[in-house]
């Protein structure tokens, strides 16, 4: 992973060092996992479920996304998602679509950097 991508990821709220620490500093494995994250369907599933007001499905996707984001050091994504998870957990749906907009902005910034990995 080149320095430009690392800088872009850090600017998007990614804790690269924390993720690498969990992966025993295996940068190639980290890059591979980030590549697999691109195929993860939980983000889109969350968006679709909220749009369709399927809140149990939305919770399941949000909860899974939070875990994956946390493990990969995608701290800004995880933090934006925690807000959604907690609202869904407490059946409080006010402002949920605005929260998803924040999540989407964060997701897009991270994915822009991840896409450069190839």
PAMAR-118302 format. One record per atom (N, C-alpha, C): residue number from 1; x, y, z; residue in one letter; atom name; chain. Coordinates in steps of 0.02 Angstrom, whole numbers, always signed. Layout:
BEGIN
r i=NUM, px=X, py=Y, pz=Z, aa=A, at=CA, ch=A
...
//
This chain:
BEGIN
r i=1, px=+43, py=-58, pz=+0, aa=X, at=N, ch=A
r i=1, px=+0, py=+0, pz=+0, aa=X, at=CA, ch=A
r i=1, px=+46, py=+62, pz=+0, aa=X, at=C, ch=A
r i=2, px=+37, py=+104, pz=-49, aa=X, at=N, ch=A
r i=2, px=+81, py=+162, pz=-53, aa=X, at=CA, ch=A
r i=2, px=+60, py=+217, pz=-4, aa=X, at=C, ch=A
r i=3, px=+105, py=+264, pz=+5, aa=X, at=N, ch=A
r i=3, px=+94, py=+317, pz=+55, aa=X, at=CA, ch=A
r i=3, px=+33, py=+360, pz=+38, aa=X, at=C, ch=A
r i=4, px=+21, py=+373, pz=-26, aa=X, at=N, ch=A
r i=4, px=-36, py=+414, pz=-46, aa=X, at=CA, ch=A
r i=4, px=-102, py=+381, pz=-24, aa=X, at=C, ch=A
r i=5, px=-107, py=+317, pz=-35, aa=X, at=N, ch=A
r i=5, px=-168, py=+281, pz=-15, aa=X, at=CA, ch=A
r i=5, px=-174, py=+280, pz=+61, aa=X, at=C, ch=A
r i=6, px=-119, py=+269, pz=+96, aa=X, at=N, ch=A
r i=6, px=-121, py=+270, pz=+169, aa=X, at=CA, ch=A
r i=6, px=-144, py=+338, pz=+194, aa=X, at=C, ch=A
r i=7, px=-118, py=+392, pz=+164, aa=X, at=N, ch=A
r i=7, px=-138, py=+459, pz=+185, aa=X, at=CA, ch=A
r i=7, px=-211, py=+472, pz=+172, aa=X, at=C, ch=A
r i=8, px=-235, py=+449, pz=+114, aa=X, at=N, ch=A
r i=8, px=-306, py=+458, pz=+97, aa=X, at=CA, ch=A
r i=8, px=-350, py=+418, pz=+145, aa=X, at=C, ch=A
r i=9, px=-329, py=+359, pz=+162, aa=X, at=N, ch=A
r i=9, px=-368, py=+318, pz=+208, aa=X, at=CA, ch=A
r i=9, px=-369, py=+349, pz=+278, aa=X, at=C, ch=A
r i=10, px=-312, py=+373, pz=+300, aa=X, at=N, ch=A
r i=10, px=-309, py=+406, pz=+366, aa=X, at=CA, ch=A
r i=10, px=-355, py=+467, pz=+366, aa=X, at=C, ch=A
r i=11, px=-353, py=+506, pz=+312, aa=X, at=N, ch=A
r i=11, px=-396, py=+565, pz=+307, aa=X, at=CA, ch=A
r i=11, px=-470, py=+547, pz=+308, aa=X, at=C, ch=A
r i=12, px=-486, py=+486, pz=+286, aa=X, at=N, ch=A
r i=12, px=-555, py=+463, pz=+287, aa=X, at=CA, ch=A
r i=12, px=-574, py=+431, pz=+353, aa=X, at=C, ch=A
r i=13, px=-528, py=+431, pz=+401, aa=X, at=N, ch=A
r i=13, px=-543, py=+405, pz=+467, aa=X, at=CA, ch=A
r i=13, px=-527, py=+332, pz=+477, aa=X, at=C, ch=A
r i=14, px=-479, py=+307, pz=+439, aa=X, at=N, ch=A
r i=14, px=-458, py=+237, pz=+445, aa=X, at=CA, ch=A
r i=14, px=-398, py=+232, pz=+492, aa=X, at=C, ch=A
r i=15, px=-402, py=+187, pz=+540, aa=X, at=N, ch=A
r i=15, px=-348, py=+175, pz=+587, aa=X, at=CA, ch=A
r i=15, px=-307, py=+116, pz=+560, aa=X, at=C, ch=A
r i=16, px=-263, py=+131, pz=+513, aa=X, at=N, ch=A
r i=16, px=-223, py=+79, pz=+480, aa=X, at=CA, ch=A
r i=16, px=-179, py=+42, pz=+531, aa=X, at=C, ch=A
r i=17, px=-148, py=+80, pz=+574, aa=X, at=N, ch=A
r i=17, px=-102, py=+50, pz=+623, aa=X, at=CA, ch=A
r i=17, px=-138, py=+1, pz=+669, aa=X, at=C, ch=A
r i=18, px=-197, py=+19, pz=+692, aa=X, at=N, ch=A
r i=18, px=-236, py=-25, pz=+736, aa=X, at=CA, ch=A
r i=18, px=-255, py=-89, pz=+701, aa=X, at=C, ch=A
r i=19, px=-276, py=-82, pz=+638, aa=X, at=N, ch=A
r i=19, px=-295, py=-141, pz=+599, aa=X, at=CA, ch=A
r i=19, px=-235, py=-186, pz=+587, aa=X, at=C, ch=A
r i=20, px=-179, py=-156, pz=+569, aa=X, at=N, ch=A
r i=20, px=-119, py=-195, pz=+557, aa=X, at=CA, ch=A
r i=20, px=-96, py=-230, pz=+621, aa=X, at=C, ch=A
r i=21, px=-104, py=-198, pz=+677, aa=X, at=N, ch=A
r i=21, px=-86, py=-229, pz=+740, aa=X, at=CA, ch=A
r i=21, px=-127, py=-293, pz=+752, aa=X, at=C, ch=A
r i=22, px=-192, py=-289, pz=+736, aa=X, at=N, ch=A
r i=22, px=-235, py=-348, pz=+743, aa=X, at=CA, ch=A
r i=22, px=-215, py=-404, pz=+695, aa=X, at=C, ch=A
r i=23, px=-184, py=-384, pz=+639, aa=X, at=N, ch=A
r i=23, px=-164, py=-432, pz=+588, aa=X, at=CA, ch=A
r i=23, px=-89, py=-448, pz=+590, aa=X, at=C, ch=A
r i=24, px=-59, py=-437, pz=+647, aa=X, at=N, ch=A
r i=24, px=+12, py=-452, pz=+657, aa=X, at=CA, ch=A
r i=24, px=+55, py=-417, pz=+605, aa=X, at=C, ch=A
r i=25, px=+36, py=-355, pz=+589, aa=X, at=N, ch=A
r i=25, px=+73, py=-312, pz=+541, aa=X, at=CA, ch=A
r i=25, px=+80, py=-342, pz=+471, aa=X, at=C, ch=A
r i=26, px=+33, py=-384, pz=+452, aa=X, at=N, ch=A
r i=26, px=+33, py=-414, pz=+386, aa=X, at=CA, ch=A
r i=26, px=-5, py=-368, pz=+337, aa=X, at=C, ch=A
r i=27, px=+32, py=-324, pz=+305, aa=X, at=N, ch=A
r i=27, px=+1, py=-274, pz=+261, aa=X, at=CA, ch=A
r i=27, px=-32, py=-306, pz=+201, aa=X, at=C, ch=A
r i=28, px=-4, py=-359, pz=+174, aa=X, at=N, ch=A
r i=28, px=-34, py=-393, pz=+117, aa=X, at=CA, ch=A
r i=28, px=-102, py=-423, pz=+136, aa=X, at=C, ch=A
r i=29, px=-106, py=-452, pz=+195, aa=X, at=N, ch=A
r i=29, px=-170, py=-479, pz=+218, aa=X, at=CA, ch=A
r i=29, px=-220, py=-422, pz=+226, aa=X, at=C, ch=A
r i=30, px=-198, py=-366, pz=+254, aa=X, at=N, ch=A
r i=30, px=-243, py=-308, pz=+263, aa=X, at=CA, ch=A
r i=30, px=-270, py=-285, pz=+195, aa=X, at=C, ch=A
r i=31, px=-227, py=-279, pz=+146, aa=X, at=N, ch=A
r i=31, px=-249, py=-259, pz=+80, aa=X, at=CA, ch=A
r i=31, px=-299, py=-309, pz=+51, aa=X, at=C, ch=A
r i=32, px=-286, py=-372, pz=+61, aa=X, at=N, ch=A
r i=32, px=-331, py=-424, pz=+37, aa=X, at=CA, ch=A
r i=32, px=-399, py=-419, pz=+71, aa=X, at=C, ch=A
r i=33, px=-399, py=-407, pz=+136, aa=X, at=N, ch=A
r i=33, px=-462, py=-401, pz=+173, aa=X, at=CA, ch=A
r i=33, px=-500, py=-338, pz=+152, aa=X, at=C, ch=A
r i=34, px=-464, py=-284, pz=+139, aa=X, at=N, ch=A
r i=34, px=-497, py=-223, pz=+114, aa=X, at=CA, ch=A
r i=34, px=-528, py=-236, pz=+46, aa=X, at=C, ch=A
r i=35, px=-493, py=-275, pz=+5, aa=X, at=N, ch=A
r i=35, px=-521, py=-294, pz=-60, aa=X, at=CA, ch=A
r i=35, px=-585, py=-335, pz=-53, aa=X, at=C, ch=A
r i=36, px=-585, py=-379, pz=-5, aa=X, at=N, ch=A
r i=36, px=-646, py=-419, pz=+8, aa=X, at=CA, ch=A
r i=36, px=-702, py=-375, pz=+35, aa=X, at=C, ch=A
r i=37, px=-684, py=-323, pz=+72, aa=X, at=N, ch=A
r i=37, px=-734, py=-278, pz=+100, aa=X, at=CA, ch=A
r i=37, px=-774, py=-244, pz=+44, aa=X, at=C, ch=A
r i=38, px=-742, py=-233, pz=-13, aa=X, at=N, ch=A
r i=38, px=-777, py=-203, pz=-69, aa=X, at=CA, ch=A
r i=38, px=-837, py=-245, pz=-91, aa=X, at=C, ch=A
r i=39, px=-832, py=-311, pz=-81, aa=X, at=N, ch=A
r i=39, px=-886, py=-356, pz=-101, aa=X, at=CA, ch=A
r i=39, px=-937, py=-367, pz=-45, aa=X, at=C, ch=A
r i=40, px=-924, py=-341, pz=+14, aa=X, at=N, ch=A
r i=40, px=-970, py=-350, pz=+70, aa=X, at=CA, ch=A
r i=40, px=-1037, py=-316, pz=+54, aa=X, at=C, ch=A
r i=41, px=-1091, py=-350, pz=+67, aa=X, at=N, ch=A
r i=41, px=-1158, py=-325, pz=+48, aa=X, at=CA, ch=A
r i=41, px=-1195, py=-291, pz=+106, aa=X, at=C, ch=A
r i=42, px=-1165, py=-288, pz=+164, aa=X, at=N, ch=A
r i=42, px=-1201, py=-261, pz=+222, aa=X, at=CA, ch=A
r i=42, px=-1217, py=-186, pz=+216, aa=X, at=C, ch=A
r i=43, px=-1173, py=-147, pz=+186, aa=X, at=N, ch=A
r i=43, px=-1187, py=-76, pz=+178, aa=X, at=CA, ch=A
r i=43, px=-1247, py=-66, pz=+133, aa=X, at=C, ch=A
r i=44, px=-1247, py=-97, pz=+75, aa=X, at=N, ch=A
r i=44, px=-1304, py=-89, pz=+29, aa=X, at=CA, ch=A
r i=44, px=-1367, py=-121, pz=+58, aa=X, at=C, ch=A
r i=45, px=-1359, py=-177, pz=+93, aa=X, at=N, ch=A
r i=45, px=-1417, py=-208, pz=+125, aa=X, at=CA, ch=A
r i=45, px=-1448, py=-163, pz=+177, aa=X, at=C, ch=A
r i=46, px=-1406, py=-128, pz=+215, aa=X, at=N, ch=A
r i=46, px=-1430, py=-81, pz=+265, aa=X, at=CA, ch=A
r i=46, px=-1469, py=-24, pz=+232, aa=X, at=C, ch=A
r i=47, px=-1440, py=+4, pz=+180, aa=X, at=N, ch=A
r i=47, px=-1474, py=+59, pz=+144, aa=X, at=CA, ch=A
r i=47, px=-1541, py=+37, pz=+117, aa=X, at=C, ch=A
r i=48, px=-1542, py=-21, pz=+84, aa=X, at=N, ch=A
r i=48, px=-1604, py=-46, pz=+54, aa=X, at=CA, ch=A
r i=48, px=-1656, py=-60, pz=+108, aa=X, at=C, ch=A
r i=49, px=-1635, py=-92, pz=+162, aa=X, at=N, ch=A
r i=49, px=-1682, py=-110, pz=+216, aa=X, at=CA, ch=A
r i=49, px=-1712, py=-48, pz=+249, aa=X, at=C, ch=A
r i=50, px=-1672, py=+3, pz=+259, aa=X, at=N, ch=A
r i=50, px=-1699, py=+64, pz=+289, aa=X, at=CA, ch=A
r i=50, px=-1747, py=+98, pz=+241, aa=X, at=C, ch=A
r i=51, px=-1729, py=+100, pz=+178, aa=X, at=N, ch=A
r i=51, px=-1773, py=+131, pz=+127, aa=X, at=CA, ch=A
r i=51, px=-1840, py=+95, pz=+125, aa=X, at=C, ch=A
r i=52, px=-1839, py=+29, pz=+135, aa=X, at=N, ch=A
r i=52, px=-1900, py=-11, pz=+132, aa=X, at=CA, ch=A
r i=52, px=-1931, py=-22, pz=+201, aa=X, at=C, ch=A
r i=53, px=-1903, py=+11, pz=+252, aa=X, at=N, ch=A
r i=53, px=-1927, py=+7, pz=+321, aa=X, at=CA, ch=A
r i=53, px=-1928, py=-64, pz=+348, aa=X, at=C, ch=A
r i=54, px=-1880, py=-104, pz=+328, aa=X, at=N, ch=A
r i=54, px=-1870, py=-171, pz=+355, aa=X, at=CA, ch=A
r i=54, px=-1817, py=-165, pz=+409, aa=X, at=C, ch=A
r i=55, px=-1838, py=-143, pz=+467, aa=X, at=N, ch=A
r i=55, px=-1791, py=-122, pz=+519, aa=X, at=CA, ch=A
r i=55, px=-1752, py=-180, pz=+551, aa=X, at=C, ch=A
r i=56, px=-1782, py=-238, pz=+555, aa=X, at=N, ch=A
r i=56, px=-1745, py=-295, pz=+582, aa=X, at=CA, ch=A
r i=56, px=-1687, py=-314, pz=+535, aa=X, at=C, ch=A
r i=57, px=-1701, py=-315, pz=+470, aa=X, at=N, ch=A
r i=57, px=-1649, py=-329, pz=+421, aa=X, at=CA, ch=A
r i=57, px=-1596, py=-274, pz=+423, aa=X, at=C, ch=A
r i=58, px=-1619, py=-212, pz=+430, aa=X, at=N, ch=A
r i=58, px=-1572, py=-155, pz=+434, aa=X, at=CA, ch=A
r i=58, px=-1526, py=-163, pz=+494, aa=X, at=C, ch=A
r i=59, px=-1555, py=-183, pz=+551, aa=X, at=N, ch=A
r i=59, px=-1514, py=-192, pz=+611, aa=X, at=CA, ch=A
r i=59, px=-1461, py=-246, pz=+599, aa=X, at=C, ch=A
r i=60, px=-1481, py=-302, pz=+570, aa=X, at=N, ch=A
r i=60, px=-1434, py=-357, pz=+558, aa=X, at=CA, ch=A
r i=60, px=-1376, py=-334, pz=+513, aa=X, at=C, ch=A
r i=61, px=-1392, py=-298, pz=+460, aa=X, at=N, ch=A
r i=61, px=-1340, py=-273, pz=+414, aa=X, at=CA, ch=A
r i=61, px=-1296, py=-222, pz=+450, aa=X, at=C, ch=A
r i=62, px=-1327, py=-176, pz=+487, aa=X, at=N, ch=A
r i=62, px=-1289, py=-123, pz=+521, aa=X, at=CA, ch=A
r i=62, px=-1243, py=-154, pz=+573, aa=X, at=C, ch=A
r i=63, px=-1267, py=-203, pz=+609, aa=X, at=N, ch=A
r i=63, px=-1227, py=-235, pz=+661, aa=X, at=CA, ch=A
r i=63, px=-1167, py=-272, pz=+630, aa=X, at=C, ch=A
r i=64, px=-1179, py=-307, pz=+576, aa=X, at=N, ch=A
r i=64, px=-1124, py=-343, pz=+542, aa=X, at=CA, ch=A
r i=64, px=-1074, py=-293, pz=+513, aa=X, at=C, ch=A
r i=65, px=-1099, py=-239, pz=+483, aa=X, at=N, ch=A
r i=65, px=-1054, py=-188, pz=+455, aa=X, at=CA, ch=A
r i=65, px=-1011, py=-156, pz=+509, aa=X, at=C, ch=A
r i=66, px=-1041, py=-144, pz=+566, aa=X, at=N, ch=A
r i=66, px=-1003, py=-115, pz=+622, aa=X, at=CA, ch=A
r i=66, px=-945, py=-160, pz=+642, aa=X, at=C, ch=A
r i=67, px=-957, py=-225, pz=+646, aa=X, at=N, ch=A
r i=67, px=-904, py=-272, pz=+665, aa=X, at=CA, ch=A
r i=67, px=-848, py=-275, pz=+614, aa=X, at=C, ch=A
r i=68, px=-867, py=-279, pz=+551, aa=X, at=N, ch=A
r i=68, px=-816, py=-282, pz=+498, aa=X, at=CA, ch=A
r i=68, px=-776, py=-217, pz=+497, aa=X, at=C, ch=A
r i=69, px=-811, py=-161, pz=+500, aa=X, at=N, ch=A
r i=69, px=-777, py=-96, pz=+499, aa=X, at=CA, ch=A
r i=69, px=-729, py=-90, pz=+558, aa=X, at=C, ch=A
r i=70, px=-751, py=-112, pz=+616, aa=X, at=N, ch=A
r i=70, px=-707, py=-109, pz=+675, aa=X, at=CA, ch=A
r i=70, px=-645, py=-151, pz=+668, aa=X, at=C, ch=A
r i=71, px=-653, py=-211, pz=+642, aa=X, at=N, ch=A
r i=71, px=-596, py=-256, pz=+633, aa=X, at=CA, ch=A
r i=71, px=-546, py=-230, pz=+582, aa=X, at=C, ch=A
r i=72, px=-571, py=-194, pz=+532, aa=X, at=N, ch=A
r i=72, px=-527, py=-168, pz=+479, aa=X, at=CA, ch=A
r i=72, px=-501, py=-99, pz=+494, aa=X, at=C, ch=A
r i=73, px=-517, py=-72, pz=+552, aa=X, at=N, ch=A
r i=73, px=-493, py=-6, pz=+570, aa=X, at=CA, ch=A
r i=73, px=-529, py=+51, pz=+535, aa=X, at=C, ch=A
r i=74, px=-587, py=+36, pz=+508, aa=X, at=N, ch=A
r i=74, px=-627, py=+87, pz=+474, aa=X, at=CA, ch=A
r i=74, px=-667, py=+125, pz=+527, aa=X, at=C, ch=A
r i=75, px=-630, py=+159, pz=+570, aa=X, at=N, ch=A
r i=75, px=-660, py=+189, pz=+630, aa=X, at=CA, ch=A
r i=75, px=-714, py=+239, pz=+615, aa=X, at=C, ch=A
r i=76, px=-704, py=+282, pz=+565, aa=X, at=N, ch=A
r i=76, px=-755, py=+332, pz=+549, aa=X, at=CA, ch=A
r i=76, px=-819, py=+299, pz=+525, aa=X, at=C, ch=A
r i=77, px=-813, py=+245, pz=+487, aa=X, at=N, ch=A
r i=77, px=-872, py=+208, pz=+464, aa=X, at=CA, ch=A
r i=77, px=-906, py=+173, pz=+522, aa=X, at=C, ch=A
r i=78, px=-867, py=+143, pz=+565, aa=X, at=N, ch=A
r i=78, px=-895, py=+109, pz=+623, aa=X, at=CA, ch=A
r i=78, px=-931, py=+159, pz=+667, aa=X, at=C, ch=A
r i=79, px=-901, py=+218, pz=+679, aa=X, at=N, ch=A
r i=79, px=-933, py=+268, pz=+722, aa=X, at=CA, ch=A
r i=79, px=-998, py=+294, pz=+692, aa=X, at=C, ch=A
r i=80, px=-999, py=+305, pz=+627, aa=X, at=N, ch=A
r i=80, px=-1061, py=+327, pz=+595, aa=X, at=CA, ch=A
r i=80, px=-1114, py=+272, pz=+599, aa=X, at=C, ch=A
r i=81, px=-1092, py=+210, pz=+594, aa=X, at=N, ch=A
r i=81, px=-1138, py=+153, pz=+596, aa=X, at=CA, ch=A
r i=81, px=-1165, py=+140, pz=+666, aa=X, at=C, ch=A
r i=82, px=-1126, py=+153, pz=+717, aa=X, at=N, ch=A
r i=82, px=-1148, py=+143, pz=+786, aa=X, at=CA, ch=A
r i=82, px=-1211, py=+182, pz=+800, aa=X, at=C, ch=A
r i=83, px=-1215, py=+243, pz=+774, aa=X, at=N, ch=A
r i=83, px=-1274, py=+285, pz=+784, aa=X, at=CA, ch=A
r i=83, px=-1336, py=+249, pz=+756, aa=X, at=C, ch=A
r i=84, px=-1329, py=+220, pz=+698, aa=X, at=N, ch=A
r i=84, px=-1384, py=+184, pz=+665, aa=X, at=CA, ch=A
r i=84, px=-1401, py=+121, pz=+704, aa=X, at=C, ch=A
r i=85, px=-1351, py=+83, pz=+723, aa=X, at=N, ch=A
r i=85, px=-1363, py=+21, pz=+761, aa=X, at=CA, ch=A
r i=85, px=-1402, py=+36, pz=+824, aa=X, at=C, ch=A
r i=86, px=-1382, py=+87, pz=+860, aa=X, at=N, ch=A
r i=86, px=-1416, py=+102, pz=+924, aa=X, at=CA, ch=A
r i=86, px=-1487, py=+126, pz=+913, aa=X, at=C, ch=A
r i=87, px=-1499, py=+165, pz=+861, aa=X, at=N, ch=A
r i=87, px=-1567, py=+186, pz=+847, aa=X, at=CA, ch=A
r i=87, px=-1611, py=+126, pz=+829, aa=X, at=C, ch=A
r i=88, px=-1584, py=+82, pz=+787, aa=X, at=N, ch=A
r i=88, px=-1622, py=+23, pz=+768, aa=X, at=CA, ch=A
r i=88, px=-1634, py=-23, pz=+828, aa=X, at=C, ch=A
r i=89, px=-1584, py=-29, pz=+870, aa=X, at=N, ch=A
r i=89, px=-1590, py=-72, pz=+930, aa=X, at=CA, ch=A
r i=89, px=-1646, py=-47, pz=+975, aa=X, at=C, ch=A
r i=90, px=-1654, py=+19, pz=+979, aa=X, at=N, ch=A
r i=90, px=-1704, py=+48, pz=+1024, aa=X, at=CA, ch=A
r i=90, px=-1769, py=+66, pz=+987, aa=X, at=C, ch=A
r i=91, px=-1776, py=+43, pz=+925, aa=X, at=N, ch=A
r i=91, px=-1835, py=+57, pz=+885, aa=X, at=CA, ch=A
r i=91, px=-1850, py=+131, pz=+880, aa=X, at=C, ch=A
r i=92, px=-1798, py=+171, pz=+873, aa=X, at=N, ch=A
r i=92, px=-1804, py=+243, pz=+866, aa=X, at=CA, ch=A
r i=92, px=-1781, py=+262, pz=+796, aa=X, at=C, ch=A
r i=93, px=-1828, py=+277, pz=+753, aa=X, at=N, ch=A
r i=93, px=-1813, py=+285, pz=+682, aa=X, at=CA, ch=A
r i=93, px=-1809, py=+358, pz=+660, aa=X, at=C, ch=A
r i=94, px=-1820, py=+405, pz=+705, aa=X, at=N, ch=A
r i=94, px=-1815, py=+476, pz=+687, aa=X, at=CA, ch=A
r i=94, px=-1744, py=+493, pz=+666, aa=X, at=C, ch=A
r i=95, px=-1739, py=+526, pz=+609, aa=X, at=N, ch=A
r i=95, px=-1674, py=+548, pz=+584, aa=X, at=CA, ch=A
r i=95, px=-1631, py=+493, pz=+554, aa=X, at=C, ch=A
r i=96, px=-1659, py=+434, pz=+548, aa=X, at=N, ch=A
r i=96, px=-1620, py=+376, pz=+524, aa=X, at=CA, ch=A
r i=96, px=-1595, py=+387, pz=+453, aa=X, at=C, ch=A
r i=97, px=-1636, py=+416, pz=+410, aa=X, at=N, ch=A
r i=97, px=-1614, py=+427, pz=+341, aa=X, at=CA, ch=A
r i=97, px=-1557, py=+478, pz=+338, aa=X, at=C, ch=A
r i=98, px=-1558, py=+527, pz=+382, aa=X, at=N, ch=A
r i=98, px=-1502, py=+575, pz=+386, aa=X, at=CA, ch=A
r i=98, px=-1439, py=+540, pz=+410, aa=X, at=C, ch=A
r i=99, px=-1447, py=+494, pz=+458, aa=X, at=N, ch=A
r i=99, px=-1390, py=+456, pz=+482, aa=X, at=CA, ch=A
r i=99, px=-1360, py=+413, pz=+427, aa=X, at=C, ch=A
r i=100, px=-1402, py=+386, pz=+384, aa=X, at=N, ch=A
r i=100, px=-1378, py=+346, pz=+328, aa=X, at=CA, ch=A
r i=100, px=-1341, py=+390, pz=+278, aa=X, at=C, ch=A
r i=101, px=-1362, py=+452, pz=+270, aa=X, at=N, ch=A
r i=101, px=-1325, py=+498, pz=+226, aa=X, at=CA, ch=A
r i=101, px=-1254, py=+509, pz=+252, aa=X, at=C, ch=A
r i=102, px=-1247, py=+518, pz=+317, aa=X, at=N, ch=A
r i=102, px=-1180, py=+526, pz=+348, aa=X, at=CA, ch=A
r i=102, px=-1139, py=+462, pz=+337, aa=X, at=C, ch=A
r i=103, px=-1171, py=+405, pz=+348, aa=X, at=N, ch=A
r i=103, px=-1137, py=+341, pz=+338, aa=X, at=CA, ch=A
r i=103, px=-1114, py=+334, pz=+265, aa=X, at=C, ch=A
r i=104, px=-1156, py=+354, pz=+219, aa=X, at=N, ch=A
r i=104, px=-1140, py=+349, pz=+148, aa=X, at=CA, ch=A
r i=104, px=-1081, py=+393, pz=+130, aa=X, at=C, ch=A
r i=105, px=-1079, py=+454, pz=+155, aa=X, at=N, ch=A
r i=105, px=-1023, py=+498, pz=+142, aa=X, at=CA, ch=A
r i=105, px=-958, py=+467, pz=+167, aa=X, at=C, ch=A
r i=106, px=-961, py=+440, pz=+227, aa=X, at=N, ch=A
r i=106, px=-902, py=+408, pz=+256, aa=X, at=CA, ch=A
r i=106, px=-881, py=+347, pz=+216, aa=X, at=C, ch=A
r i=107, px=-929, py=+305, pz=+200, aa=X, at=N, ch=A
r i=107, px=-917, py=+245, pz=+161, aa=X, at=CA, ch=A
r i=107, px=-884, py=+263, pz=+94, aa=X, at=C, ch=A
r i=108, px=-911, py=+313, pz=+60, aa=X, at=N, ch=A
r i=108, px=-884, py=+332, pz=-5, aa=X, at=CA, ch=A
r i=108, px=-812, py=+357, pz=-1, aa=X, at=C, ch=A
r i=109, px=-796, py=+395, pz=+51, aa=X, at=N, ch=A
r i=109, px=-727, py=+418, pz=+59, aa=X, at=CA, ch=A
r i=109, px=-679, py=+360, pz=+69, aa=X, at=C, ch=A
r i=110, px=-700, py=+312, pz=+109, aa=X, at=N, ch=A
r i=110, px=-658, py=+254, pz=+121, aa=X, at=CA, ch=A
r i=110, px=-651, py=+212, pz=+58, aa=X, at=C, ch=A
r i=111, px=-706, py=+201, pz=+24, aa=X, at=N, ch=A
r i=111, px=-705, py=+159, pz=-36, aa=X, at=CA, ch=A
r i=111, px=-664, py=+191, pz=-92, aa=X, at=C, ch=A
r i=112, px=-662, py=+257, pz=-94, aa=X, at=N, ch=A
r i=112, px=-621, py=+291, pz=-144, aa=X, at=CA, ch=A
r i=112, px=-547, py=+271, pz=-136, aa=X, at=C, ch=A
r i=113, px=-525, py=+268, pz=-73, aa=X, at=N, ch=A
r i=113, px=-456, py=+248, pz=-59, aa=X, at=CA, ch=A
r i=113, px=-447, py=+173, pz=-71, aa=X, at=C, ch=A
r i=114, px=-494, py=+133, pz=-49, aa=X, at=N, ch=A
r i=114, px=-489, py=+60, pz=-56, aa=X, at=CA, ch=A
r i=114, px=-488, py=+41, pz=-131, aa=X, at=C, ch=A
r i=115, px=-526, py=+76, pz=-171, aa=X, at=N, ch=A
r i=115, px=-527, py=+61, pz=-243, aa=X, at=CA, ch=A
r i=115, px=-459, py=+71, pz=-275, aa=X, at=C, ch=A
r i=116, px=-418, py=+114, pz=-247, aa=X, at=N, ch=A
r i=116, px=-351, py=+126, pz=-276, aa=X, at=CA, ch=A
r i=116, px=-303, py=+68, pz=-261, aa=X, at=C, ch=A
r i=117, px=-323, py=+24, pz=-217, aa=X, at=N, ch=A
r i=117, px=-279, py=-34, pz=-202, aa=X, at=CA, ch=A
r i=117, px=-277, py=-82, pz=-261, aa=X, at=C, ch=A
r i=118, px=-327, py=-78, pz=-305, aa=X, at=N, ch=A
r i=118, px=-326, py=-121, pz=-364, aa=X, at=CA, ch=A
r i=118, px=-374, py=-178, pz=-361, aa=X, at=C, ch=A
//
